Amino acid sequence: MGCMRTAEAADEIQVEDGGRRVVVVAGRLRLPVSAGVTDDQALTLARAGTTAWHLLRTCAHLRPDESIVVHDAASEVGAIAVQLARSFAAGRVIATESSQSRRRRAVKLGADIAVESGRDGLAERLIAANEGKQVDVVLDPGGTLKASLDALAPFGRIVCYGADQDESVRLTGLLGGSQAVIGFRFEHTLERPDMIARAVSELFGLTSAGRLRPVAGD
């Protein structure tokens, strides 16, 4: 049986009577694992995959042909978000990463282009990567809010998640730019199990069909 330790409890794979596999999320939610999904993939999808799915679907409301920036694109959440954005018919998918090898990995996962993630000149690199236009959606795990806002188009959305958020934003700036900044914490989905079940159902289906490749964190 596989196991992934979390702050709440252990996410784990269990085998029930009859041989059916289930992934147990935070010690309380049991979800059947589809055929064609490995134990390790199920563990990654249950938490990182659910996060990426809700960043795009619930928070950003990503629409077809919209451009999107995925920061930290070679991480567990970022790698799934890049692939989902492509699956959800996003327009230009722009990745940021710190090293050339991680940028190459993001492009292999489906990003149209990957740029260096350093803060200096980041907004300019994002706009250039979007062929001179501001971007519609940004997924920010922390540390890139100012640059992301500078690169964001009117009616654009930034979704902030992760534990490294230490930046603030002025409401007057958002009003002036017709922009939105949205927060997301996985823990809140645990109080609404249907949110996890809906995401995992689609994620397992995409993985079984070979359209999604969950990437373990490094």
PyMOL CGO cylinders between C-alpha atoms (Angstrom):
from pymol import cmd
from pymol.cgo import CYLINDER

trace = [
    CYLINDER, 0.00, 0.00, 0.00, 1.23, 3.51, -0.81, 0.3, 1, 1, 1, 1, 1, 1,
    CYLINDER, 1.23, 3.51, -0.81, 1.19, 6.35, 1.70, 0.3, 1, 1, 1, 1, 1, 1,
    CYLINDER, 1.19, 6.35, 1.70, 1.70, 10.12, 1.63, 0.3, 1, 1, 1, 1, 1, 1,
    CYLINDER, 1.70, 10.12, 1.63, 2.03, 12.05, 4.91, 0.3, 1, 1, 1, 1, 1, 1,
    CYLINDER, 2.03, 12.05, 4.91, 0.10, 15.30, 5.22, 0.3, 1, 1, 1, 1, 1, 1,
    CYLINDER, 0.10, 15.30, 5.22, -0.58, 17.91, 7.90, 0.3, 1, 1, 1, 1, 1, 1,
    CYLINDER, -0.58, 17.91, 7.90, -4.09, 16.54, 8.60, 0.3, 1, 1, 1, 1, 1, 1,
    CYLINDER, -4.09, 16.54, 8.60, -3.47, 12.78, 8.40, 0.3, 1, 1, 1, 1, 1, 1,
    CYLINDER, -3.47, 12.78, 8.40, -1.97, 10.25, 6.06, 0.3, 1, 1, 1, 1, 1, 1,
    CYLINDER, -1.97, 10.25, 6.06, -3.29, 10.03, 2.51, 0.3, 1, 1, 1, 1, 1, 1,
    CYLINDER, -3.29, 10.03, 2.51, -3.08, 6.33, 1.71, 0.3, 1, 1, 1, 1, 1, 1,
    CYLINDER, -3.08, 6.33, 1.71, -4.15, 3.59, -0.64, 0.3, 1, 1, 1, 1, 1, 1,
    CYLINDER, -4.15, 3.59, -0.64, -6.17, 0.77, 0.91, 0.3, 1, 1, 1, 1, 1, 1,
    CYLINDER, -6.17, 0.77, 0.91, -7.46, -2.45, -0.61, 0.3, 1, 1, 1, 1, 1, 1,
    CYLINDER, -7.46, -2.45, -0.61, -10.98, -3.34, 0.42, 0.3, 1, 1, 1, 1, 1, 1,
    CYLINDER, -10.98, -3.34, 0.42, -12.59, -6.78, 0.54, 0.3, 1, 1, 1, 1, 1, 1,
    CYLINDER, -12.59, -6.78, 0.54, -12.97, -7.92, -3.03, 0.3, 1, 1, 1, 1, 1, 1,
    CYLINDER, -12.97, -7.92, -3.03, -9.76, -6.21, -4.13, 0.3, 1, 1, 1, 1, 1, 1,
    CYLINDER, -9.76, -6.21, -4.13, -11.13, -2.73, -4.83, 0.3, 1, 1, 1, 1, 1, 1,
    CYLINDER, -11.13, -2.73, -4.83, -8.53, -0.02, -4.26, 0.3, 1, 1, 1, 1, 1, 1,
    CYLINDER, -8.53, -0.02, -4.26, -9.50, 3.24, -2.58, 0.3, 1, 1, 1, 1, 1, 1,
    CYLINDER, -9.50, 3.24, -2.58, -7.52, 6.38, -1.85, 0.3, 1, 1, 1, 1, 1, 1,
    CYLINDER, -7.52, 6.38, -1.85, -8.16, 7.70, 1.64, 0.3, 1, 1, 1, 1, 1, 1,
    CYLINDER, -8.16, 7.70, 1.64, -7.73, 11.49, 1.80, 0.3, 1, 1, 1, 1, 1, 1,
    CYLINDER, -7.73, 11.49, 1.80, -6.79, 13.07, 5.15, 0.3, 1, 1, 1, 1, 1, 1,
    CYLINDER, -6.79, 13.07, 5.15, -7.95, 9.94, 6.95, 0.3, 1, 1, 1, 1, 1, 1,
    CYLINDER, -7.95, 9.94, 6.95, -11.64, 10.60, 6.25, 0.3, 1, 1, 1, 1, 1, 1,
    CYLINDER, -11.64, 10.60, 6.25, -12.65, 10.59, 2.58, 0.3, 1, 1, 1, 1, 1, 1,
    CYLINDER, -12.65, 10.59, 2.58, -12.57, 7.31, 0.64, 0.3, 1, 1, 1, 1, 1, 1,
    CYLINDER, -12.57, 7.31, 0.64, -12.56, 7.39, -3.16, 0.3, 1, 1, 1, 1, 1, 1,
    CYLINDER, -12.56, 7.39, -3.16, -12.33, 4.40, -5.52, 0.3, 1, 1, 1, 1, 1, 1,
    CYLINDER, -12.33, 4.40, -5.52, -9.21, 4.29, -7.69, 0.3, 1, 1, 1, 1, 1, 1,
    CYLINDER, -9.21, 4.29, -7.69, -9.90, 3.76, -11.38, 0.3, 1, 1, 1, 1, 1, 1,
    CYLINDER, -9.90, 3.76, -11.38, -8.29, 1.00, -13.40, 0.3, 1, 1, 1, 1, 1, 1,
    CYLINDER, -8.29, 1.00, -13.40, -5.25, 2.35, -15.21, 0.3, 1, 1, 1, 1, 1, 1,
    CYLINDER, -5.25, 2.35, -15.21, -4.30, 4.65, -12.31, 0.3, 1, 1, 1, 1, 1, 1,
    CYLINDER, -4.30, 4.65, -12.31, -1.35, 3.52, -10.18, 0.3, 1, 1, 1, 1, 1, 1,
    CYLINDER, -1.35, 3.52, -10.18, -1.23, 3.91, -6.42, 0.3, 1, 1, 1, 1, 1, 1,
    CYLINDER, -1.23, 3.91, -6.42, 1.36, 6.69, -6.66, 0.3, 1, 1, 1, 1, 1, 1,
    CYLINDER, 1.36, 6.69, -6.66, -0.68, 8.51, -9.30, 0.3, 1, 1, 1, 1, 1, 1,
    CYLINDER, -0.68, 8.51, -9.30, -3.82, 8.26, -7.17, 0.3, 1, 1, 1, 1, 1, 1,
    CYLINDER, -3.82, 8.26, -7.17, -2.03, 9.77, -4.18, 0.3, 1, 1, 1, 1, 1, 1,
    CYLINDER, -2.03, 9.77, -4.18, -0.68, 12.64, -6.27, 0.3, 1, 1, 1, 1, 1, 1,
    CYLINDER, -0.68, 12.64, -6.27, -4.04, 13.31, -7.92, 0.3, 1, 1, 1, 1, 1, 1,
    CYLINDER, -4.04, 13.31, -7.92, -6.04, 13.20, -4.69, 0.3, 1, 1, 1, 1, 1, 1,
    CYLINDER, -6.04, 13.20, -4.69, -4.31, 16.29, -3.31, 0.3, 1, 1, 1, 1, 1, 1,
    CYLINDER, -4.31, 16.29, -3.31, -2.08, 18.03, -5.89, 0.3, 1, 1, 1, 1, 1, 1,
    CYLINDER, -2.08, 18.03, -5.89, -4.46, 17.13, -8.70, 0.3, 1, 1, 1, 1, 1, 1,
    CYLINDER, -4.46, 17.13, -8.70, -7.53, 18.30, -6.81, 0.3, 1, 1, 1, 1, 1, 1,
    CYLINDER, -7.53, 18.30, -6.81, -5.73, 21.55, -6.05, 0.3, 1, 1, 1, 1, 1, 1,
    CYLINDER, -5.73, 21.55, -6.05, -4.80, 22.15, -9.69, 0.3, 1, 1, 1, 1, 1, 1,
    CYLINDER, -4.80, 22.15, -9.69, -8.33, 21.26, -10.86, 0.3, 1, 1, 1, 1, 1, 1,
    CYLINDER, -8.33, 21.26, -10.86, -9.97, 23.75, -8.50, 0.3, 1, 1, 1, 1, 1, 1,
    CYLINDER, -9.97, 23.75, -8.50, -7.42, 26.47, -9.25, 0.3, 1, 1, 1, 1, 1, 1,
    CYLINDER, -7.42, 26.47, -9.25, -8.52, 26.29, -12.88, 0.3, 1, 1, 1, 1, 1, 1,
    CYLINDER, -8.52, 26.29, -12.88, -12.19, 25.32, -12.65, 0.3, 1, 1, 1, 1, 1, 1,
    CYLINDER, -12.19, 25.32, -12.65, -13.50, 26.79, -9.39, 0.3, 1, 1, 1, 1, 1, 1,
    CYLINDER, -13.50, 26.79, -9.39, -11.25, 29.78, -8.80, 0.3, 1, 1, 1, 1, 1, 1,
    CYLINDER, -11.25, 29.78, -8.80, -9.98, 31.04, -12.17, 0.3, 1, 1, 1, 1, 1, 1,
    CYLINDER, -9.98, 31.04, -12.17, -12.97, 29.84, -14.23, 0.3, 1, 1, 1, 1, 1, 1,
    CYLINDER, -12.97, 29.84, -14.23, -10.53, 29.31, -17.09, 0.3, 1, 1, 1, 1, 1, 1,
    CYLINDER, -10.53, 29.31, -17.09, -12.27, 29.71, -20.44, 0.3, 1, 1, 1, 1, 1, 1,
    CYLINDER, -12.27, 29.71, -20.44, -11.25, 28.31, -23.83, 0.3, 1, 1, 1, 1, 1, 1,
    CYLINDER, -11.25, 28.31, -23.83, -8.57, 30.32, -25.61, 0.3, 1, 1, 1, 1, 1, 1,
    CYLINDER, -8.57, 30.32, -25.61, -7.59, 32.33, -22.51, 0.3, 1, 1, 1, 1, 1, 1,
    CYLINDER, -7.59, 32.33, -22.51, -3.88, 32.68, -21.83, 0.3, 1, 1, 1, 1, 1, 1,
    CYLINDER, -3.88, 32.68, -21.83, -2.57, 31.32, -18.56, 0.3, 1, 1, 1, 1, 1, 1,
    CYLINDER, -2.57, 31.32, -18.56, 0.66, 31.57, -16.59, 0.3, 1, 1, 1, 1, 1, 1,
    CYLINDER, 0.66, 31.57, -16.59, 1.59, 28.63, -14.35, 0.3, 1, 1, 1, 1, 1, 1,
    CYLINDER, 1.59, 28.63, -14.35, 4.36, 29.57, -11.93, 0.3, 1, 1, 1, 1, 1, 1,
    CYLINDER, 4.36, 29.57, -11.93, 6.48, 26.74, -10.49, 0.3, 1, 1, 1, 1, 1, 1,
    CYLINDER, 6.48, 26.74, -10.49, 5.29, 24.69, -13.43, 0.3, 1, 1, 1, 1, 1, 1,
    CYLINDER, 5.29, 24.69, -13.43, 7.42, 21.60, -12.78, 0.3, 1, 1, 1, 1, 1, 1,
    CYLINDER, 7.42, 21.60, -12.78, 6.08, 21.10, -9.24, 0.3, 1, 1, 1, 1, 1, 1,
    CYLINDER, 6.08, 21.10, -9.24, 3.37, 18.52, -8.51, 0.3, 1, 1, 1, 1, 1, 1,
    CYLINDER, 3.37, 18.52, -8.51, 0.54, 21.07, -8.68, 0.3, 1, 1, 1, 1, 1, 1,
    CYLINDER, 0.54, 21.07, -8.68, 2.11, 23.09, -11.48, 0.3, 1, 1, 1, 1, 1, 1,
    CYLINDER, 2.11, 23.09, -11.48, 2.78, 20.09, -13.71, 0.3, 1, 1, 1, 1, 1, 1,
    CYLINDER, 2.78, 20.09, -13.71, -0.82, 18.93, -13.42, 0.3, 1, 1, 1, 1, 1, 1,
    CYLINDER, -0.82, 18.93, -13.42, -2.12, 22.48, -13.96, 0.3, 1, 1, 1, 1, 1, 1,
    CYLINDER, -2.12, 22.48, -13.96, -0.12, 22.83, -17.19, 0.3, 1, 1, 1, 1, 1, 1,
    CYLINDER, -0.12, 22.83, -17.19, -1.61, 19.61, -18.54, 0.3, 1, 1, 1, 1, 1, 1,
    CYLINDER, -1.61, 19.61, -18.54, -5.14, 20.45, -17.40, 0.3, 1, 1, 1, 1, 1, 1,
    CYLINDER, -5.14, 20.45, -17.40, -4.95, 23.91, -18.94, 0.3, 1, 1, 1, 1, 1, 1,
    CYLINDER, -4.95, 23.91, -18.94, -4.10, 22.28, -22.25, 0.3, 1, 1, 1, 1, 1, 1,
    CYLINDER, -4.10, 22.28, -22.25, -6.89, 19.71, -21.80, 0.3, 1, 1, 1, 1, 1, 1,
    CYLINDER, -6.89, 19.71, -21.80, -9.36, 22.50, -20.94, 0.3, 1, 1, 1, 1, 1, 1,
    CYLINDER, -9.36, 22.50, -20.94, -8.59, 24.24, -24.27, 0.3, 1, 1, 1, 1, 1, 1,
    CYLINDER, -8.59, 24.24, -24.27, -6.63, 27.18, -22.86, 0.3, 1, 1, 1, 1, 1, 1,
    CYLINDER, -6.63, 27.18, -22.86, -5.01, 29.49, -25.38, 0.3, 1, 1, 1, 1, 1, 1,
    CYLINDER, -5.01, 29.49, -25.38, -1.34, 30.16, -24.70, 0.3, 1, 1, 1, 1, 1, 1,
    CYLINDER, -1.34, 30.16, -24.70, 0.08, 28.23, -21.72, 0.3, 1, 1, 1, 1, 1, 1,
    CYLINDER, 0.08, 28.23, -21.72, 3.10, 30.00, -20.23, 0.3, 1, 1, 1, 1, 1, 1,
    CYLINDER, 3.10, 30.00, -20.23, 5.25, 28.29, -17.60, 0.3, 1, 1, 1, 1, 1, 1,
    CYLINDER, 5.25, 28.29, -17.60, 7.84, 29.78, -15.28, 0.3, 1, 1, 1, 1, 1, 1,
    CYLINDER, 7.84, 29.78, -15.28, 10.63, 27.83, -13.63, 0.3, 1, 1, 1, 1, 1, 1,
    CYLINDER, 10.63, 27.83, -13.63, 14.01, 28.46, -12.05, 0.3, 1, 1, 1, 1, 1, 1,
    CYLINDER, 14.01, 28.46, -12.05, 16.26, 26.20, -14.13, 0.3, 1, 1, 1, 1, 1, 1,
    CYLINDER, 16.26, 26.20, -14.13, 16.59, 25.26, -17.78, 0.3, 1, 1, 1, 1, 1, 1,
    CYLINDER, 16.59, 25.26, -17.78, 15.94, 21.59, -17.05, 0.3, 1, 1, 1, 1, 1, 1,
    CYLINDER, 15.94, 21.59, -17.05, 12.70, 22.40, -15.21, 0.3, 1, 1, 1, 1, 1, 1,
    CYLINDER, 12.70, 22.40, -15.21, 11.63, 24.73, -18.01, 0.3, 1, 1, 1, 1, 1, 1,
    CYLINDER, 11.63, 24.73, -18.01, 12.23, 21.97, -20.55, 0.3, 1, 1, 1, 1, 1, 1,
    CYLINDER, 12.23, 21.97, -20.55, 10.11, 19.63, -18.41, 0.3, 1, 1, 1, 1, 1, 1,
    CYLINDER, 10.11, 19.63, -18.41, 7.23, 22.15, -18.37, 0.3, 1, 1, 1, 1, 1, 1,
    CYLINDER, 7.23, 22.15, -18.37, 7.30, 22.42, -22.16, 0.3, 1, 1, 1, 1, 1, 1,
    CYLINDER, 7.30, 22.42, -22.16, 7.26, 18.62, -22.49, 0.3, 1, 1, 1, 1, 1, 1,
    CYLINDER, 7.26, 18.62, -22.49, 4.17, 18.58, -20.27, 0.3, 1, 1, 1, 1, 1, 1,
    CYLINDER, 4.17, 18.58, -20.27, 2.35, 20.93, -22.64, 0.3, 1, 1, 1, 1, 1, 1,
    CYLINDER, 2.35, 20.93, -22.64, 3.39, 24.52, -22.01, 0.3, 1, 1, 1, 1, 1, 1,
    CYLINDER, 3.39, 24.52, -22.01, 3.80, 26.61, -25.16, 0.3, 1, 1, 1, 1, 1, 1,
    CYLINDER, 3.80, 26.61, -25.16, 6.77, 28.42, -23.68, 0.3, 1, 1, 1, 1, 1, 1,
    CYLINDER, 6.77, 28.42, -23.68, 8.67, 28.51, -20.38, 0.3, 1, 1, 1, 1, 1, 1,
    CYLINDER, 8.67, 28.51, -20.38, 10.47, 31.55, -19.01, 0.3, 1, 1, 1, 1, 1, 1,
    CYLINDER, 10.47, 31.55, -19.01, 12.92, 32.15, -16.18, 0.3, 1, 1, 1, 1, 1, 1,
    CYLINDER, 12.92, 32.15, -16.18, 11.13, 32.75, -12.87, 0.3, 1, 1, 1, 1, 1, 1,
    CYLINDER, 11.13, 32.75, -12.87, 13.37, 35.38, -11.26, 0.3, 1, 1, 1, 1, 1, 1,
    CYLINDER, 13.37, 35.38, -11.26, 11.49, 38.47, -10.09, 0.3, 1, 1, 1, 1, 1, 1,
    CYLINDER, 11.49, 38.47, -10.09, 13.55, 41.05, -11.99, 0.3, 1, 1, 1, 1, 1, 1,
    CYLINDER, 13.55, 41.05, -11.99, 11.85, 41.69, -15.32, 0.3, 1, 1, 1, 1, 1, 1,
    CYLINDER, 11.85, 41.69, -15.32, 9.35, 38.87, -14.80, 0.3, 1, 1, 1, 1, 1, 1,
    CYLINDER, 9.35, 38.87, -14.80, 6.27, 40.86, -15.85, 0.3, 1, 1, 1, 1, 1, 1,
    CYLINDER, 6.27, 40.86, -15.85, 7.99, 41.88, -19.08, 0.3, 1, 1, 1, 1, 1, 1,
    CYLINDER, 7.99, 41.88, -19.08, 9.00, 38.27, -19.81, 0.3, 1, 1, 1, 1, 1, 1,
    CYLINDER, 9.00, 38.27, -19.81, 5.43, 37.08, -19.26, 0.3, 1, 1, 1, 1, 1, 1,
    CYLINDER, 5.43, 37.08, -19.26, 3.99, 39.66, -21.64, 0.3, 1, 1, 1, 1, 1, 1,
    CYLINDER, 3.99, 39.66, -21.64, 6.65, 38.89, -24.24, 0.3, 1, 1, 1, 1, 1, 1,
    CYLINDER, 6.65, 38.89, -24.24, 5.90, 35.17, -23.88, 0.3, 1, 1, 1, 1, 1, 1,
    CYLINDER, 5.90, 35.17, -23.88, 2.23, 35.98, -24.57, 0.3, 1, 1, 1, 1, 1, 1,
    CYLINDER, 2.23, 35.98, -24.57, 3.20, 37.63, -27.86, 0.3, 1, 1, 1, 1, 1, 1,
    CYLINDER, 3.20, 37.63, -27.86, 3.12, 41.13, -26.43, 0.3, 1, 1, 1, 1, 1, 1,
    CYLINDER, 3.12, 41.13, -26.43, -0.27, 40.87, -24.73, 0.3, 1, 1, 1, 1, 1, 1,
    CYLINDER, -0.27, 40.87, -24.73, -1.16, 40.85, -21.05, 0.3, 1, 1, 1, 1, 1, 1,
    CYLINDER, -1.16, 40.85, -21.05, -2.30, 37.49, -19.68, 0.3, 1, 1, 1, 1, 1, 1,
    CYLINDER, -2.30, 37.49, -19.68, -5.76, 36.34, -18.57, 0.3, 1, 1, 1, 1, 1, 1,
    CYLINDER, -5.76, 36.34, -18.57, -5.03, 33.93, -15.72, 0.3, 1, 1, 1, 1, 1, 1,
    CYLINDER, -5.03, 33.93, -15.72, -2.09, 33.38, -13.36, 0.3, 1, 1, 1, 1, 1, 1,
    CYLINDER, -2.09, 33.38, -13.36, -1.57, 30.56, -10.83, 0.3, 1, 1, 1, 1, 1, 1,
    CYLINDER, -1.57, 30.56, -10.83, 0.72, 31.87, -8.07, 0.3, 1, 1, 1, 1, 1, 1,
    CYLINDER, 0.72, 31.87, -8.07, 2.09, 29.55, -5.36, 0.3, 1, 1, 1, 1, 1, 1,
    CYLINDER, 2.09, 29.55, -5.36, 3.83, 32.52, -3.71, 0.3, 1, 1, 1, 1, 1, 1,
    CYLINDER, 3.83, 32.52, -3.71, 6.36, 35.24, -4.38, 0.3, 1, 1, 1, 1, 1, 1,
    CYLINDER, 6.36, 35.24, -4.38, 5.18, 36.47, -7.77, 0.3, 1, 1, 1, 1, 1, 1,
    CYLINDER, 5.18, 36.47, -7.77, 2.06, 38.51, -7.02, 0.3, 1, 1, 1, 1, 1, 1,
    CYLINDER, 2.06, 38.51, -7.02, 3.40, 41.95, -7.95, 0.3, 1, 1, 1, 1, 1, 1,
    CYLINDER, 3.40, 41.95, -7.95, 4.92, 40.82, -11.24, 0.3, 1, 1, 1, 1, 1, 1,
    CYLINDER, 4.92, 40.82, -11.24, 1.81, 38.81, -12.04, 0.3, 1, 1, 1, 1, 1, 1,
    CYLINDER, 1.81, 38.81, -12.04, -0.44, 41.82, -11.46, 0.3, 1, 1, 1, 1, 1, 1,
    CYLINDER, -0.44, 41.82, -11.46, 1.78, 43.92, -13.70, 0.3, 1, 1, 1, 1, 1, 1,
    CYLINDER, 1.78, 43.92, -13.70, 1.34, 41.33, -16.47, 0.3, 1, 1, 1, 1, 1, 1,
    CYLINDER, 1.34, 41.33, -16.47, -2.40, 40.78, -15.92, 0.3, 1, 1, 1, 1, 1, 1,
    CYLINDER, -2.40, 40.78, -15.92, -5.01, 41.94, -18.43, 0.3, 1, 1, 1, 1, 1, 1,
    CYLINDER, -5.01, 41.94, -18.43, -8.25, 43.71, -17.48, 0.3, 1, 1, 1, 1, 1, 1,
    CYLINDER, -8.25, 43.71, -17.48, -10.73, 41.11, -16.18, 0.3, 1, 1, 1, 1, 1, 1,
    CYLINDER, -10.73, 41.11, -16.18, -7.79, 38.80, -15.52, 0.3, 1, 1, 1, 1, 1, 1,
    CYLINDER, -7.79, 38.80, -15.52, -7.61, 36.55, -12.45, 0.3, 1, 1, 1, 1, 1, 1,
    CYLINDER, -7.61, 36.55, -12.45, -4.72, 35.56, -10.22, 0.3, 1, 1, 1, 1, 1, 1,
    CYLINDER, -4.72, 35.56, -10.22, -5.23, 32.52, -7.99, 0.3, 1, 1, 1, 1, 1, 1,
    CYLINDER, -5.23, 32.52, -7.99, -2.91, 32.41, -4.97, 0.3, 1, 1, 1, 1, 1, 1,
    CYLINDER, -2.91, 32.41, -4.97, -2.29, 29.13, -3.17, 0.3, 1, 1, 1, 1, 1, 1,
    CYLINDER, -2.29, 29.13, -3.17, 0.45, 27.46, -1.14, 0.3, 1, 1, 1, 1, 1, 1,
    CYLINDER, 0.45, 27.46, -1.14, 2.13, 28.36, 2.12, 0.3, 1, 1, 1, 1, 1, 1,
    CYLINDER, 2.13, 28.36, 2.12, 4.54, 31.04, 0.83, 0.3, 1, 1, 1, 1, 1, 1,
    CYLINDER, 4.54, 31.04, 0.83, 2.09, 33.89, 0.30, 0.3, 1, 1, 1, 1, 1, 1,
    CYLINDER, 2.09, 33.89, 0.30, 3.49, 36.99, 2.01, 0.3, 1, 1, 1, 1, 1, 1,
    CYLINDER, 3.49, 36.99, 2.01, 2.52, 39.78, -0.39, 0.3, 1, 1, 1, 1, 1, 1,
    CYLINDER, 2.52, 39.78, -0.39, -0.40, 42.18, -0.12, 0.3, 1, 1, 1, 1, 1, 1,
    CYLINDER, -0.40, 42.18, -0.12, -2.48, 43.91, -2.75, 0.3, 1, 1, 1, 1, 1, 1,
    CYLINDER, -2.48, 43.91, -2.75, -4.39, 47.21, -2.72, 0.3, 1, 1, 1, 1, 1, 1,
    CYLINDER, -4.39, 47.21, -2.72, -8.08, 47.07, -3.55, 0.3, 1, 1, 1, 1, 1, 1,
    CYLINDER, -8.08, 47.07, -3.55, -7.82, 50.36, -5.43, 0.3, 1, 1, 1, 1, 1, 1,
    CYLINDER, -7.82, 50.36, -5.43, -5.31, 48.76, -7.78, 0.3, 1, 1, 1, 1, 1, 1,
    CYLINDER, -5.31, 48.76, -7.78, -7.62, 45.85, -8.51, 0.3, 1, 1, 1, 1, 1, 1,
    CYLINDER, -7.62, 45.85, -8.51, -10.54, 48.20, -9.12, 0.3, 1, 1, 1, 1, 1, 1,
    CYLINDER, -10.54, 48.20, -9.12, -8.46, 50.37, -11.42, 0.3, 1, 1, 1, 1, 1, 1,
    CYLINDER, -8.46, 50.37, -11.42, -7.39, 47.36, -13.49, 0.3, 1, 1, 1, 1, 1, 1,
    CYLINDER, -7.39, 47.36, -13.49, -10.66, 45.39, -13.36, 0.3, 1, 1, 1, 1, 1, 1,
    CYLINDER, -10.66, 45.39, -13.36, -8.61, 42.51, -11.95, 0.3, 1, 1, 1, 1, 1, 1,
    CYLINDER, -8.61, 42.51, -11.95, -9.25, 39.80, -9.36, 0.3, 1, 1, 1, 1, 1, 1,
    CYLINDER, -9.25, 39.80, -9.36, -7.01, 38.04, -6.84, 0.3, 1, 1, 1, 1, 1, 1,
    CYLINDER, -7.01, 38.04, -6.84, -8.46, 34.82, -5.43, 0.3, 1, 1, 1, 1, 1, 1,
    CYLINDER, -8.46, 34.82, -5.43, -7.17, 32.58, -2.66, 0.3, 1, 1, 1, 1, 1, 1,
    CYLINDER, -7.17, 32.58, -2.66, -7.35, 28.79, -2.41, 0.3, 1, 1, 1, 1, 1, 1,
    CYLINDER, -7.35, 28.79, -2.41, -6.57, 26.33, 0.38, 0.3, 1, 1, 1, 1, 1, 1,
    CYLINDER, -6.57, 26.33, 0.38, -7.00, 22.59, -0.11, 0.3, 1, 1, 1, 1, 1, 1,
    CYLINDER, -7.00, 22.59, -0.11, -8.07, 22.15, 3.51, 0.3, 1, 1, 1, 1, 1, 1,
    CYLINDER, -8.07, 22.15, 3.51, -11.38, 23.87, 2.83, 0.3, 1, 1, 1, 1, 1, 1,
    CYLINDER, -11.38, 23.87, 2.83, -12.35, 21.20, 0.28, 0.3, 1, 1, 1, 1, 1, 1,
    CYLINDER, -12.35, 21.20, 0.28, -12.19, 18.60, 3.04, 0.3, 1, 1, 1, 1, 1, 1,
    CYLINDER, -12.19, 18.60, 3.04, -15.32, 20.15, 4.52, 0.3, 1, 1, 1, 1, 1, 1,
    CYLINDER, -15.32, 20.15, 4.52, -17.08, 19.71, 1.16, 0.3, 1, 1, 1, 1, 1, 1,
    CYLINDER, -17.08, 19.71, 1.16, -16.20, 16.17, 0.03, 0.3, 1, 1, 1, 1, 1, 1,
    CYLINDER, -16.20, 16.17, 0.03, -18.13, 16.55, -3.22, 0.3, 1, 1, 1, 1, 1, 1,
    CYLINDER, -18.13, 16.55, -3.22, -15.51, 19.08, -4.34, 0.3, 1, 1, 1, 1, 1, 1,
    CYLINDER, -15.51, 19.08, -4.34, -12.78, 16.45, -4.06, 0.3, 1, 1, 1, 1, 1, 1,
    CYLINDER, -12.78, 16.45, -4.06, -14.92, 13.68, -5.55, 0.3, 1, 1, 1, 1, 1, 1,
    CYLINDER, -14.92, 13.68, -5.55, -15.80, 15.74, -8.65, 0.3, 1, 1, 1, 1, 1, 1,
    CYLINDER, -15.80, 15.74, -8.65, -12.20, 16.69, -9.28, 0.3, 1, 1, 1, 1, 1, 1,
    CYLINDER, -12.20, 16.69, -9.28, -10.78, 13.22, -8.67, 0.3, 1, 1, 1, 1, 1, 1,
    CYLINDER, -10.78, 13.22, -8.67, -13.37, 11.61, -10.95, 0.3, 1, 1, 1, 1, 1, 1,
    CYLINDER, -13.37, 11.61, -10.95, -12.27, 13.73, -13.90, 0.3, 1, 1, 1, 1, 1, 1,
    CYLINDER, -12.27, 13.73, -13.90, -8.58, 13.46, -13.02, 0.3, 1, 1, 1, 1, 1, 1,
    CYLINDER, -8.58, 13.46, -13.02, -8.68, 9.67, -12.81, 0.3, 1, 1, 1, 1, 1, 1,
    CYLINDER, -8.68, 9.67, -12.81, -10.55, 9.55, -16.12, 0.3, 1, 1, 1, 1, 1, 1,
    CYLINDER, -10.55, 9.55, -16.12, -7.97, 11.71, -17.86, 0.3, 1, 1, 1, 1, 1, 1,
    CYLINDER, -7.97, 11.71, -17.86, -5.14, 9.64, -16.40, 0.3, 1, 1, 1, 1, 1, 1,
    CYLINDER, -5.14, 9.64, -16.40, -6.71, 6.32, -17.38, 0.3, 1, 1, 1, 1, 1, 1,
    CYLINDER, -6.71, 6.32, -17.38, -7.13, 7.69, -20.92, 0.3, 1, 1, 1, 1, 1, 1,
    CYLINDER, -7.13, 7.69, -20.92, -3.45, 8.66, -21.09, 0.3, 1, 1, 1, 1, 1, 1,
    CYLINDER, -3.45, 8.66, -21.09, -4.24, 12.39, -21.30, 0.3, 1, 1, 1, 1, 1, 1,
    CYLINDER, -4.24, 12.39, -21.30, -2.75, 13.31, -17.90, 0.3, 1, 1, 1, 1, 1, 1,
    CYLINDER, -2.75, 13.31, -17.90, 0.60, 12.32, -16.43, 0.3, 1, 1, 1, 1, 1, 1,
    CYLINDER, 0.60, 12.32, -16.43, 0.82, 13.09, -12.70, 0.3, 1, 1, 1, 1, 1, 1,
    CYLINDER, 0.82, 13.09, -12.70, 4.37, 14.07, -11.73, 0.3, 1, 1, 1, 1, 1, 1,
    CYLINDER, 4.37, 14.07, -11.73, 5.70, 13.30, -8.27, 0.3, 1, 1, 1, 1, 1, 1,
    CYLINDER, 5.70, 13.30, -8.27, 7.34, 16.21, -6.45, 0.3, 1, 1, 1, 1, 1, 1,
    CYLINDER, 7.34, 16.21, -6.45, 11.12, 16.49, -6.29, 0.3, 1, 1, 1, 1, 1, 1,
]
cmd.load_cgo(trace, "trace")
